[in-house]
Amino acid sequence: DTLLIASWYGGLHKAFFTDTALAIIPIQNNLVDDLQKNVVTGIAKIRSDLWWAVTHGSGIFFFDPVKEQYLSHNEYSISNPSGLSDNYINDAFVDNSGIVWLGTDDGMNKYDRLSHQFFSISIPSQKNEKSIYRRPSCILEDIKEKPGKFLWIGVPGIGLFHYNRQIHTFDFISLD
């Protein structure tokens, strides 16, 4: 079996066991000439033959793990209002219904696979925040509640949010 590893400044790596040791091999990304392409902050399995490698500064790279190659690249463009809201992506998460959620330096992005559009969701400000930024860095599905209804969103310097996807509301949970 093979494991994909995302690394800061090292890009994607393939890891597997040989007869005698663990082998770790970098996967070259030749799609763009940008050092930030190697600051991979997360990976998300979209299908068995398509993974997203999200970066801190260079948007999203689409990767085929079977062929072990990068396929294409998507990044923020001011001229595309239904595109990615920011190239600085902190986390990627695919929920049980297949929706892709991204935590960016500009808030949350929800990717609609049918329309191939991104929708931006702002993280609400809180009283006594310890950060001027609302950068989601951890997104998880709430498995105790009704499936497809809630996400947990961690925001450094602020706290934890419980997001209701059906009515688009946030409940704030202070970590103090």
C-alpha positions in Angstrom: 0.0 0.0 0.0 1.0 3.6 -0.7 0.5 6.7 1.4 0.5 10.3 0.1 2.1 12.8 2.4 1.7 16.5 2.1 4.6 18.6 3.4 5.5 22.2 3.9 8.1 23.2 1.3 8.5 19.6 0.2 5.3 19.2 -1.8 3.7 15.7 -2.2 5.5 12.5 -1.4 4.7 8.9 -2.0 5.6 6.6 1.0 5.6 2.8 0.9 7.3 -0.1 2.6 9.9 -2.1 0.8 11.2 -5.5 2.0 13.6 -3.7 4.4 12.6 -0.1 4.9 10.1 2.7 4.4 10.7 4.5 1.1 9.7 8.1 0.7 9.8 9.5 -2.8 9.0 13.2 -3.8 6.5 13.7 -6.6 7.6 16.4 -8.9 5.2 19.2 -9.8 6.2 20.8 -13.1 2.9 22.6 -13.8 4.0 26.0 -12.6 7.2 27.8 -11.8 6.4 28.9 -8.3 8.1 27.8 -5.1 4.8 28.0 -3.2 3.5 25.0 -5.2 5.6 22.9 -2.8 3.9 24.3 0.4 1.2 21.6 0.4 -1.0 22.1 3.4 -3.5 19.3 2.8 -4.8 16.7 0.4 -8.3 15.6 -0.3 -9.5 12.5 -2.2 -12.2 13.6 -4.7 -12.3 10.3 -6.6 -10.0 7.3 -6.7 -8.2 8.8 -9.6 -8.3 12.5 -8.5 -6.9 14.1 -5.4 -6.6 17.8 -4.6 -3.3 19.1 -3.2 -4.0 22.4 -1.6 -1.2 24.9 -1.1 -0.4 27.9 1.0 0.1 30.5 -1.8 -0.4 28.6 -5.1 -4.0 27.5 -5.0 -5.1 23.9 -5.8 -3.3 21.3 -7.8 -5.2 18.3 -9.2 -3.3 15.0 -8.9 -3.7 11.5 -10.2 -2.3 9.1 -7.7 -2.5 6.1 -10.1 -0.3 7.8 -12.7 1.5 9.8 -10.0 1.3 13.0 -11.9 -0.2 16.5 -11.5 -3.0 17.1 -14.0 -3.9 20.8 -13.7 -3.9 23.8 -11.5 -6.6 26.2 -10.2 -5.8 29.5 -8.5 -7.5 32.7 -7.4 -8.4 35.2 -10.1 -10.0 38.6 -9.4 -11.8 38.3 -12.7 -13.6 35.0 -11.7 -16.2 35.7 -9.0 -17.2 32.0 -8.9 -13.7 30.8 -8.5 -11.4 30.2 -5.6 -11.4 33.1 -3.1 -7.8 32.9 -2.1 -4.6 31.0 -3.1 -3.6 30.5 0.6 -5.4 27.4 1.6 -5.0 25.9 5.1 -7.2 22.8 4.9 -9.3 20.7 2.5 -12.1 18.4 3.6 -14.5 16.3 1.6 -17.7 15.6 3.5 -19.9 12.4 3.2 -22.0 13.9 0.4 -18.9 14.7 -1.7 -18.9 18.5 -1.1 -15.4 19.9 -0.9 -14.7 22.5 1.8 -11.6 24.7 1.9 -10.3 26.8 4.7 -8.5 29.8 3.1 -7.0 32.9 4.4 -10.1 34.6 3.1 -12.6 32.4 5.0 -14.3 29.2 3.9 -14.9 28.0 0.3 -17.5 25.4 -0.6 -17.0 23.7 -4.0 -20.1 22.8 -6.0 -19.2 19.8 -8.2 -22.2 20.2 -10.4 -21.7 23.8 -11.4 -17.9 23.7 -10.9 -18.1 26.9 -8.8 -16.7 28.0 -5.5 -18.9 29.8 -3.0 -17.3 31.9 -0.3 -18.5 31.7 3.3 -17.3 34.4 5.7 -16.3 33.4 9.3 -18.1 35.7 11.7 -16.0 38.0 13.9 -16.1 37.4 17.7 -15.7 39.7 20.7 -12.2 39.6 22.2 -10.6 37.8 19.2 -6.9 37.1 19.6 -6.5 37.3 15.9 -7.5 39.8 13.2 -7.7 37.0 10.7 -10.4 34.4 10.3 -8.4 31.6 8.7 -10.1 28.2 9.0 -7.4 25.6 9.5 -9.3 22.5 10.5 -12.7 21.3 9.1 -14.5 18.2 10.2 -18.0 16.8 9.8 -20.1 16.5 12.9 -20.9 12.8 13.0 -23.1 12.9 16.1 -25.7 15.1 14.5 -27.9 14.5 11.4 -25.6 13.5 8.5 -24.8 16.5 6.2 -26.0 19.1 8.6 -23.1 20.4 10.6 -19.3 21.1 10.3 -16.8 21.8 13.0 -14.4 24.6 12.0 -11.3 25.4 14.0 -9.9 29.0 13.6 -6.5 29.7 15.3 -6.6 32.7 17.7 -10.4 32.7 17.7 -11.8 29.3 18.6 -14.2 26.7 17.3 -17.3 27.1 15.2 -20.2 24.7 14.7 -21.6 25.5 11.2 -25.1 24.6 10.2 -24.9 24.0 6.5 -28.7 24.0 6.0 -29.5 27.4 7.4 -25.9 28.9 7.1 -25.4 29.8 10.7 -22.4 29.6 13.0 -22.4 28.9 16.7 -19.2 30.0 18.4 -17.5 27.8 21.1 -14.9 29.7 23.0 -11.8 27.7 23.9 -10.9 29.9 26.9 
